Amino acid sequence: MTALQAVTAFAHKQDLRKSFNKLAKKTFGFDFEALYKSGLWNERYHTHAFADDTHIVANVSVSVITVHIQKVKRRAIQIGTVMTDPAYQQQGLATQLLQRVIKQYEAETDLIYLFARPGTESFYDKLGLTAVEEKLFSIPVSQIQRLVPDYRKLTPTANPQDMVVLLDRYGKRYPQSHLLDVSDGQHILGFHTLYDPDLEIIELLEPEALLLYKRIGQTMHLYEVISQSRISWQQIESYVAQPGITDVIFHFTPTFPDLEPYVHQHTERDALYVNKPELLPADFQFPELSHA
């Protein structure tokens, strides 16, 4: 085994990218080649890794985004893709990479955060990050008959132009939550769109908005509302509250001006760790589609 080398920004180096994808597949069950080919593995997604020759053996990635907290823009980084080849574990490689990343970015960012997989929580405690509890928001839906508005279904994985529309609209979006929202995360949204075949995307004509959701049984799971203007619940309710739907679960922090959702404990979520918990509101949820 040769001495390990620290490597960054290796997306266009085929041998390193291939090794990175192999390790990601082994660790998470998927690789990042589709993201690379789409052009979304870009300057907002930074890889920090150790390599044994051309073999990526440990990695920590950083997504540079903007978090809107109570209407204040905060420069943030989200840490993700933390992985170590089993043959190289117990050497502290991931810890070294995380320490380097935190040291590199903490002076130039307002917030550093990550979502920890079950069983890894103690690992992040030692890095000076604090666990923060997110909340879940929902509403019941009445069975009043509603007229479904005109819409168009987008299929970004099959139609590249639909992906252009989605990412362009997202880049120009008005933050819909005044408590906590995220922008500049097109690469993350594109990732979820490419890798989650169950995610539905529709374009409403009036109001002009994109809705991203999943319908599971009698529950509508609403993930994102993308518009260039402030949207009220009444404007989209007739589509979201479709026949047969009994409740809506919001996978973000909803602050529609005409809606008061129920707030619940979030029990089915990876643990959120942040470096500055005092910046966050009392009841919030990071948008699911902003998870790196």
N, C-alpha and C positions, 0 to 999 in steps of 0.2 A: 504494500500500500504506500503510495507516495504521500507527501505532506499535503494536507488539505489547503485549498485555496479559497479565499473569499471572492465570490463573483456576484455581480449585479448586472441588471439591464442586458440579459442574455436572450431575449425573445427571438432575435434574428440569428442566433447561433444554433444551427439545426441540431448538432449533437447534444448540446446542453438542454435545449428545449425538449428534445425527445426524451432525455433522461428525466427531466422535470415532470413531463407528462406521465411517464411510467411510474414515478413515485406518487404522483397525485392519484393515479388510477388505483394503485395499491392501497393508498391511505383513505381516500374519500369515495372511491368507486367511479370516478370520472376523471377525464383529463381536460386540458385547456386548449386543445388544438383548434376546436371550432371557434373559440374566442379569438385566437390568433388569426385565423383565416378571415374572420369578419372584420379585422382591423381594430377591434376593441381592446386588445392587449396593447395599451398605448402608454403615453407619458404619465397618465394618472394611476397606473398600476405598476408599482415598483417591486421587483423581486430582490431579496437579499439572501444569499445562499452560501453554503460550503460545497465545494466540489472536490472529488477525488479523481484527478485527471478530468475526464469528460463526464463523470458520473455525479449528478447532484445527490448529495447525501443528507442534506438538511436545508430547510427553507423557511423564511418568514416573509410574507408579502405585505405591502402597504398600499392602501387606496387613499389617494388625496381627494378630499371632498369638502363641501361647505355644509355646515349644520346651522340651521336657523333655530335659535333657542329664544323663545319669547320675543320674536321679531328682531333679534340681534344676530347678524351673520358671524359665525365662528369658523375659523380655519381649523380643519380637523384632519386626522388620519385615522383610518380604521385598519387594524391589523388582522390579517387572515392568512389562510393557506400555511398554517404552522404544521410542519411535518418533518419527520426524521426517518431515514431508512432504518428498518429494524436491525440491520447488521452494524449500525453506527450509533445505536441508542446507548444511554447510560454514560455518555461522554460530555453531556452538558452543551451540546452543539446548539440546540434550539434556544437555550437560555442565553448563550453568548450572542446569538443573532438578535434576540429580543432586546437585550441590554443595549446593543449597538443601535438598534432602530430607535428605541426610546431616547437615548442620549442624542442621537442625530436630529430628531424631530421636535423634542420637547420645547426648545427655545423658540421655534418658529411656528408653533401651532397653539391653539387655545385648548384643544381637546384631543386626547388619545384614547381610543376605546377598541374593544374587541368582544367577540362572543365566544365563550368557552364551552367546549363540548363536555358532556357529563363525565366526571371522573378526573378532570384536569384542573379543577378550581384551585387547589392548593398551590399548583405550579405558578399561577398568576398572582396569588397573594404575595409571594416572595419578591415579585418585581415592583411592589409598591402600588399596584392597581387595586381599586376598591370595587367590590361587588355592589351593584345597584339593581333594585327590583323594578322591572317594567310592569305595566298594567295591561289588561285586555279590555277592549271596549266593544259593546254590543247594543243592539236594540231589538225588541220584538217587532214583528210586522203584522199589521192587520190584514185581513183577507178581503179588503175592499177591492172590487174589480177596477183595474187601471188600464188605460190605453197605453200600450208600449210605443214609445216614440221611434221615429225613423233612425236607423243606424246602419253602419257598415262594419263587417267583421274584418279585422286585420290578421294576416297570417305572415308575420315577419320571417319565420324560418323557411317558408316556401316562396315568399315574394320579397326580394331584397328592397323594393321600393317601399313596402310597408315598414320595414326596419328603419329606413331613412325617415319616414314620417314620424314614427314613434320616437326616435332619438332626437329629431329636430323639435318636436312638440315638447318633449321633456326638457330640452335645453332652454326653451323659452317659457317654461311654465311659471305660473304664479304659485308661490308656496301656499298650500291650502290649509295648513295648520299653523296657527300663530303661537302654539306652545312649542312644538318641535317638528321640524321638517328637514329635508335633505335636498341639496342640489349638486350639480357638477358630478353626478354619479352615473353618467350614461353607460360607462363600461360595465358597471354592476347591474344596471337594469337590463342591458343587452345580454349579459351572462344568464340571468334568470329567464329571459325570453328564449334564448337558444337551448337551455338545458331543462326547462320545465314544460313538457308537452301538454300539461293539463291547464296551463295558464291561458285564459281567454282574454282577448283584447278587442274591444269594440269602439267605434268612433260614432259618437252622437252628433247629429247635425244641429240640434237645438236643445240645450246649449252646445256650443262647440267645445267638446271635451272627449277625452279618451278615458275609458274605464277598464281597469285590469282586475280580473276576478276569477274565482272558481265557484261553481255551484256543486255542493256536496250534499246529497239528500235534500232536506228542506232548509238547509242553511246556505246563505249567500256569503262567501268570503270575499270581501272587497279589499283589494291590495293597493290600489292607486287611483287617484282622480287627477288627470292631467289637463290643465286648461290655462290659458293666458290671462284669465280673469277670475275673480273670486266666485266660487260656486256655492249655491245654497243646497240644502238637502232636498228641498221641494223640486228643484230643477232636475234632479237625477233619480228621485225616488221611484218614479213610475217605471223605470227600467230595472233598478236594483231589486225592488220588491215585486218580483215576477209572480205569476200564479203558482201556488204551491210552496212558496217561500214563507217560513214562519219566523225566521230571525236573520239578522245580518251581523256578522263579526267583522270588525275593522282591524286590518293588519297594519295600522299606522295610528297616529294620534288625531282623531277627528275633532275639528272645532268648527263645524258648520254653524253659521249664525242662527239657524232655526232648528237646531237639534241638540238634545241633552242625552247622550248615551249613558248606559249603565257602565260602571267601572268595576272590574273584577281582578282578583289575583291572577297572575299569569303563571300557570303551572306547567305548561308544555313549551318551554322556551329555553334555549341555551342561556347560560348565565352571562349577564352583561358586566364587563369590567371597564372602569374608566380611571383616568388619572386625576380628574377634578370633578367629583360628584356634586360639588356645590353649585356648579353651573346648570345642572339639570332641574327641570320643574318637578313638582311633587308627583303628579300622575302623567305618565307619558309612555309611549312605545315607539322605538325607532321603526321606521317603515320596513316591513319584511323584505321588500324588493331592493332595499339599500344594504342588505347583509352581504358582505364580501365572502 
